[in-house]
Amino acid sequence: MKRRDFLKAGALGALELMSGGCLGTALRGPGKKPNIVLCMSDDQGWGDVSYNGLTKIKTPNLDAMAASGMRFNRFYAQQSCSPSRACIMTGRHPSRQGVFWPGQRLRVQETNLAQAMKRAGYVTSHFGKWHLNGVAGPGKVIANSDPLSPVNVGFDESFSVTNYFECDWTFG
C-alpha cells in the first residue's frame, strides 16, 4: 500500500470513529438504513449451542455461523440478566447505571438505545422479557400504562413481560 493510500484509509477510519459510526450510513445515501434485530438470550452459556454438543435444543443458525468461523465461546455477563439488559439499553457498566439485581429500575434520565434509534429514524419495538421496570418475581404482561414499560422509555411498541414465566404459562 502506498503511503498516500494508507493516509487516506487512516483519515477515513478516524472520521468514522469520530462520527460515532454515522459516516458509513452517510456514505450509503438516504433511505438505505439497514434493518436491525437485536436478540438477547437469557442464561446462555458456551455449552448451550448444538455446535458445542447440546442435543436437546437445535441452533442451526448459530451452528452455521460457527462453521464459518464465528464462534461465541466467551460469554461475559453479570450474575443476573437485569444488569446486562440495562447495559444494553444504556451503554453503561452496571456500576454506572445502577441496576445490579432483578427488580431494579432502569434510570429514565439515561439516554437509551430505543431513544437513540428513534432519533436515527428507526421504528423500535420490544418483545419478550423486559425486567427493567422494578418488578421482581414471576412474569406478568406489562401494560403500556406502566411508567417504566418499554413504550414509556422510548420504544414505539411492545409486548413484554416483567420477568421469567413458568413453562406452562400462556398469554390469555
N, C-alpha and C positions, 0 to 999 in steps of 0.2 A: 504494500500500500504506500502510495506517495505521501509525503508529509502534508501536502495541501489537502488531500482526501481525508487523512487522519484528523486534521484540524477541523474540517467541515463536519465530520461524523461526531467528533467530540463536542463541537458547538451545538449541534442538533440534540445530542444526548443531554447536555447541560440545560438547554432550553426546555426539553421535555421534563426534566426533573424539577426545574423552577416553576413550570406551568402547572404542577400538580397532576400531570398526566393528561392535560387537556389538549396539548399540541397534536397528538395523534388524532384526536377527534376533529380538530380544526382542519387538519390536512385531508381528512376523508371527505369533507364537504358537508353541507347542510342535509338533514334528513337521512343520514346514514348511520345513526346510532345503533350499536349492537343491542340485541335483547340480552338481558342479564337475568339468570335464575340462580339464586344462592340457596343451596340446600345445606342444612345442618343436621347431622345425626347425633343422637344422644348416646353417651357412654359407649362409643365405638372405639375399640382398641385394634391393635395391629392384627390380632387373630380373628377379627370379626368380618373377614372378607374371604371369599372362596379361593382366591389365589394364594392364601396362606393356610389353606387346609380346612376351612369351615365347610361343613357339608349340609347343615340344616337350612342355611339361607344362601340363595344363589345371588351373586353380584356380577352379572355378565359385563356391565359397562365398566365397572372398576377393574375387572379382570382384563378387559381389552386395553384399558389404559396402562395397566401393569405390564402387559405383554409388549407394549410399545415403549416401555422404559419409565413410565411414570408410576412409581410405587409409593404408596402412602404408608410409610413404616416408622414415622416419628410423630406420635400424637402427643403434643404438649398442650395441656389444658389445666384449668383449675380443678379443685376437688369436687365441685358440683357444677351443673350446667349454667346456673344463673350468672355467675361472673363471666363465663365465656360469651353468653348471649349479650350481656351488657357491653363487653369489649367489642364485639362485632358491631353493635349498634352505635357505639360512641367513638371507637378507635382508641380508647384509653385503657391503660392497665388497671386491674381491679383496685390497686391501692390509690388510684387517682379518680375512679368514678364511683366508688362507694357501694358496690354490690359484691358482697363476699359470700352470702349464703342464700339458699332458696327463700323466697318470701320477702326479699328486699326489693325496693322500688327503683326503677330507672329514674335518674335525675332528669327532670324535664328541662332544666336550664342548659343542658348539654345539647349541642347540635348533633343530630343523629343521622344515621345512614338514610333513612326514609326522607328526611328533610333535604339532605344534600342531593339525593337522586331526583327529587321533585324539582329542585332548583335547576337541575341539568336537563329538565324537560321530560323526565320519565314518569310513567304511571306506576304506582307502587302498590303492592299487596302483601299481606302476611297471612299465611295459613299454617295452622298447627299449634304447637306448644309455644306460648309467649313467655310465661314465667318471670315477667318483669313488672307486674302490677301490684306487688306487695301482698299477694295471696299465697299462702303455703297450703299443703295438703292435696288430696286428690283433685283432679281437674274438673273444672266446670267451664261451660261455654262463656266467653267474655262478651258482655253486652257492650254495644257501642257507647252507651251512656256512662260506662266506667271511665273516670278521668284519665286512667293510665292504660286504656285499651289501645291497641295498635293504631286505630283511626284517630285517636286523640293525641298521639305523639308524632303524627306525620304520614301514616300510610293512608292511601286512598280507600282501600277496602280491606276487610279481613274476615276470616272465620277462624277464630283462635280459641284455645283453651288455656286456663290458668296454669296447669301443671300436667303431670302424667295422668293417665286414666287407666283403669283396670282393663284387662284384655277382653272381658265380656261386656264392657260398657259400650253403649251405642248412642248416637245422637237421636233424640226423639222427643 
